[in-house]
Amino acid sequence: MEIELGFHDVNRVTPKPHGKFCVDHLGLTLFLERSSQCWSNYALRLEKQRLVHKFLNKMRVRHAETLLLDSQLPVNAVASESGFATGQHFARIFKQVNGLQPLEFRRRHRRA
């Protein structure tokens, strides 16, 4: 998280005893209005990241659907080809998006 600090703000911020600065400490140390603005910007950025991540997962699942229906690849290979790190993560996200496990989807929607 990037925070722009003015000269007066830098003089008010001191590190924690272990010598590191952290977002919580900065939020408590800076002026209330600046802190509120930082936290709202941070929350908005987190929400954008969540939405982008959700969108990318849907795109990966759409690609996986095509592979499941048009190939004989095993589910773990489909997961890997679709950008998922593990077959378990793929199966969990696939079910969230489609309501079916990948093999169940393949059986129900296979093109003859």
N, C-alpha and C positions, 0 to 999 in steps of 0.2 A: 504494500500500500504506500503510495507516495503522498507525502504531506509537505506543502510549502510552508516554511517557517520564515517569519520576518525576523529582523535583528532583535527586537524586544522579546519575541517568543523564545528565541534560542537562549537568551539570558535567563529565562524563567524555567527552562527544562533542565533537570539534572538527572543523571543516570541512576538506576537502582543500585543498591549496594554492590551487586556483582558486576557493575560496570556496563550493563547493556541497557539500551533504550527499548521499550516495548510500546505497542500501540495503546494498551490500557493506561500505561503511565503517562504517555503523551496526552491522551484524552483527558486525564484528570488534571494535568498540569497546565494545559493551555487555557485561554479564555473560554468561557462557557459558550459564547456564540460561535467561535471558531470550531470548538469541539463538536457542537451540534451539527455544524455544516460538514465536518469531516466524517462524522458517523453516518449522516444521511447519505453522503456520497459513497461511503464504503458499503452501506447496505444496498444501495442502488447497483453498485458494481457487482456485488455478490449475486443479486437477483439476475442481472444480465448474464453472468457466467453460468448460472444455473439453467437459464433458458437456452443458451447456446449449447450447453452440454446435453440438454434434453433433445434439442433439434438434431445434434450430431448422432445421438443414439438412435433416433427415429430413422435417419438416413442410413445408418449402418444396418438396422433391422430390415429396411426395404431392400437393401442390397442382398442381405442374407436370405430373404424370402425368394428372390430370384434364383439364388444358388441352390436353395433347398428344392425348388420346383424343377429346375432345368438341369440339374447335375446329380451325380451319384455320390458326391462328396460326403464323407462322414460329418456329423454335427461339429466336432472339434475343428475340422478343417474349414468348415463354413464360418465358424466363429473367428478363426484366425484370418481368413480371407476378408472378413467384414470389419476387421479392426478391433476385435475384442481380445483382451489379454488371456482370458481363460474361458473354457467352455461353460463353467458354472456361472460366471458373470453374464455371458452371452444368453444362457437359458433364462436367467432371472430377468434381464432387460427385455428379451424377446417376449416372455410371458406378460410382462407389464404392458407392452405395446399391443400385443395381439390377443391376449387372454388364453393362449395355447402354448404348450411346450413346442420346441422346434420340430421334433419327430411327429408329434400329433398334427402340427400344421402341414407337414409334408404329406402325411397319409390322407388328410382331408382334402387338400387342394391340389394334389398331384395331377398334372396334365396327362391325359391318356395318350 
